[in-house]
Amino acid sequence: MWGAVKKLTNLKILKLSGTGIKEIPEFQFENNRHLEYLVVENNKLTKLTEQQMYGLTDTLVNLNIGNNQITELDECALNKFTKLEMLYINNLPLHCDCKITWLYDWLNELRIKNDIKYYLIRAICTTPASLSNKILLSVNRSELMCNSSYTPKRCNDFTPPPSEITSTSAPLEPVTKISPADRIFSFEKISESSSTVRFEWRVSDPEKIVKYVMDYQLLRTFQWNSVEVPRTALSFEKENLARNSNYLFCLTVVLRDLDKTSIRPCVVVNTLS
């Protein structure tokens, strides 16, 4: 099912209510850049992460995750949406501690603006026992506590690192929309195995190529690696990758005689288990 959804690049509405799904795959929606309504209520989801929501930042208007088994709402999964108008979080077994203060503060801000909706007020604490069955907005902020060893989570940055030469293409654009310079360069093939990824590309005018630089990182980390690729190369292969993992690869293609332009197609790849 998820594979079929990923291919629907013009999909605007996705309703999967009561289908028994237990997890949304990471980077599932990276190609669904027009999705506005996502309804996954009445299922068995236990988490919602920024990797699962990746790709929907600038399109999603309505998100319904009510009646699932999610105990913690990850701020990093929800704090980057620019168009989100409706968030249904009713009947979630929320654990109300300091990790949910961002939601508490946001709801209070909406209440002050008289813009809070019923479906948001229904955010109810299940644990700890002292807050069980209390509406989140009815508790004092000081009651949302964590133990002294808790370290605030740092959100991931999936944006490619800045290049020495300014790229004319937006970061993380699908490789089918590389840039106006795609008449010179285009990917031909991307193949993945359990520990190896191979890219092949086509160049219509090799004399226009100054150099290639491949940047890559294992997602969930902040460590970028860079490899300069020979200007005559038409492929790049990276071995010894972690199995069953998601990597972000960005290839900077520096072009000659185009006002020092570079293009930077990026793609998320998944190694097999």
C-alpha positions, 0 to 999 in steps of 0.5 A: 500500500505505502509503495503505491501511495508514494507514486501518487505525486499529485495526491491531495487527500489521503484517508486511511481511517480504521485500516489497522496501520501500525506505523507510517514509514519514514520519508513516506511522503517525500514525493507527495508534495501536493498532499493537503489532507492526511487522515489516519485516525482510528488505527494503531499508530504509536508515534509520529516523527519528523521523518514520517512527516517529511515532505509535507511541511509546505502543503499539509492543511488538515492532519487527523491522528485521533484515536491512535496509541500515540503517547508523545507528540513530537514537537519536531514532527509538527512545528515546521508546518506552514499551512496547517489549519486543523490538527485532530488529536482527540483520544490519544493516551498522552503522557503529559510531562515536560516534552509536551509543554510546546503543545500546552503553550501553543494551545494556550496561545490559541485560547488567548486568541479565541482561535481554539477548536473543540478537537484541540481541547480534547487533548487529554492526559492519560499518564502520569497518574496525577494527571490522568483523565485531565484535559491538558489545558486544565493543568498547571504548566508546572505540573508538566515535569521530567526528571533531572536527566532529561535532555531536550531533543534537537530537531533534525536538519534535512537541508543540505549543507551550504555549497561553496558555490551558490546553488540555483536549485531549491534544496530537496527538490525531486530529481525530476525537477533538477534545474533549468540546466537539466538539458546538460545533466540528469540522473539516469538510474539510482539503485540500492542494495543492503549496503550499497547505493549507486548513482548513474547520470547523463551529461549532454555536454561534458565540457560544461562540467567543472566538477562534482561533489557528492554530500551524504548523511545518514538521516537522524544524524547531523554528520555530513560527508563529502566526496569530490567526484572526477569531472569525467565520471558518469556514476558514483557508488557508495559502499558499506552503508548501514542496512535498512537505513535512510540516507540523504545524497546531494550531488553538486554539479558545478557548470562552466560558462553559466555564470558559475552556476551549480545545480544540486539535486538531492534524493533520499535513498533506502538501503535494504534489510 
